Amino acid sequence: MTDDKNATNKRGGTGAASADVLGANTEIGRKLRQYYEGLVSEEVPDRFALLLQQLEEVESTRKPE
């Protein structure tokens, strides 16, 4: 049973061993996640939101082909 657990960790399963296998990629992934979360949490500028609203209105009044 121990051999199965070690094999899972070497293939990238959960646990401390999987983090060691990824090395620098773990840090890169963490930084990318922080950057993405920062972008997602930003508010949409008023001008852009207005343009999106106008686009939705035009599309809703347009007849399907």
N, C-alpha and C positions, 0 to 999 in steps of 0.2 A: 504494500500500500504506500509506503514511503517513496518508492521509486516512481509511482504514478504522480505523486504530488511534486516531486522535483522535476519531472519531465514537463509538467504543466507550467511551472515557473520559468523554465528555460525557453518555452515557446511563447512567452509573453503573457502568462496568466497573471492572476492577482498575487500580490505579495511583494516583499522587499526585493526579491531577486529579479523580478521583472523590471523594476525601476533601474537597477544596476545595468541591465542589458541595454536599455535605451540610452543611457549616458547623457550626452549633451542634448539629445532630442527631447528629453524630459523638460529641460529648461526652456528650450525653444517653444515647445508646446504650451508651457505655462505662460510665457510672455505673449504668445499669440492669443491665448484665451483672454488674458487681461486686456489686450488691445481691442479685441472684438467686443468684449463686454462694455468697454468704454464707449465704443461707437454706437452700440445698440441702445445704451442708456441716454444718449443725447436726444434732445427734443428736435422735432422737425421744424425748420424755419417757417415762419408764417407765410411767406411768399410761396414756398414750395407746397405747403399744405393747401393754399388757395388754388394753385395750379392743378393739384391732384383732384380737388373737389370739382373744379370746372371740367376736367376730363371725364370724371365719373358722370356728371350731369349730361354731357354731350353723348356719351356712350349709352346712357339709359334712354335717351330720347331717340336714338338712331334705330331705324328699322332693320331687323335681321334680314340678311340676303337669302 
